[in-house]
Amino acid sequence: MSAKIPEEKLEAAIAELKKVRRSWLRRPGVTGVDVGLKMKGRELTDELAVRVHVSRKVPVSALPNKAEAFAESGKPQKLGDFDIDVIEAEYGLSDHSAPVIAPEELRRIDRVEPLVGGVSVGNAIGGGGTLGAIVWDKTDGELCILSNWHVLCRRKSCQVGEAIYQPSSHDGGRRRDRVAELKRWRLNRNADAALARLTGARPYAQDILGLTPIAGMEDPELGMQVVKSGRTTQVTKGQIDGLAFAFNLNYADGSSQTFDDQIHIVPRPPWPGQDYELSEGGDSGSLWINEATGMAVGLHFAGETNHSISAEHSIANRIKKVAEELEFSFAPVYRPPVPENDRVLETVRRVFARHHPELCTAPAPDTLAPLDRMLQEVRDEMKLMARPH
């Protein structure tokens, strides 16, 4: 991509897409929609288009209702002022751990010390994915693992405090490999993401295996050259070709989740003229990083399910939205120690969170008001007990 798309043009295209996004996603065979770079022949162009992703391209003559056609060969329809481009691709989670490609000297599926980004991790109950990075919880300064919800939680009945193994149990992790405890998570239109509190069982480093430590966060842009370090495909290089990607994703328990405003990534040239594995099962939780700045832009969680060369695609949450919802930072966060008289109260809160995580992960404004009143009474009683007699 030689020219940057003007921000106002990109916003105009996204506004047009939002008008039809819900209805288009309901059409048979549609696997996703976004705004991105148009593909001509076997090359990405600098031309901005509204893009429709379908499980299989078919001739207009094969459609039962020709009005449902998005484009004819060589004759793209338009949405507003923008051409409609049709892309053949199907999407699924990147959580089915595949054999590691071309093992490095330090194997990502082994027990790694110190803990770093880019290695195998997962909930003790099974499955697994990639440890994205070591981050700091902005609410209390605790060190945490960042990865996907479907890597660290895996099911909607997960509980605060569940054991997290490195490597994952799929890769041979056992009780002795417990390095963290599940702390907070989100599964919604913005994110498939979770944090797990480090237990101190192993040292850590901010490094990402094969890459440098993350310098911070920034917004994705069309044409941005990005890299990631994952459990399965290791360090791979791609480019952002789509923004505002929306699609429905099926999970192992039979549930589904609709995602909006995601990042769409493809390999760099000479793809699709040459086969290149951008991501595979087990890479879920990897961080996509702007290669030029070292800033994180996305949290990888899904990719293509068909294996044709031209269908190599990766999907990521916007990292700024993930960080906002989970309240973490890539830079150290300092929180002063809890005063002696408040330690009991903090303990009560932690125990309450373990038993009622649904109230503490996304509380309504007054959800914890009764607990706070009770804690205030405990605080007052402790003050009375501390007075000299």
ABEGO torsion letter per residue (X at the ends): XABBBBAAAAAAAAAAAAAAAAAAAABBGBAEBBBBBBBBEABBBABBBBBBBBABBBBAAABABAAABABBBGBBBBBEABBBBBBBBBBBBAABBBBBBGBBABBAABBBOBBBBGBBBEBAAEEEBBBABBBBBAAAGBBBBBBBAAAAAGBAABBBGBBBBOBBAAAGBBAAABABBBABBBBBAABBBBBBBBAGABBBBABBBGBBBBAEBBBBBBGBBBBBBBAAAEBBBBBBABBGBBBBBBBAAGBBBBBBGBBBBBBBOAOAABBBBABBBGABGBBBBBAAAGBBABBBABBBABABAAABBBBBBBAAAAAAAAGBBABBBBBBBBBAAAAAAAAAAAAAAAABAAAAABBBAAAAAAAAAAAAAAAAAAAAAABBX
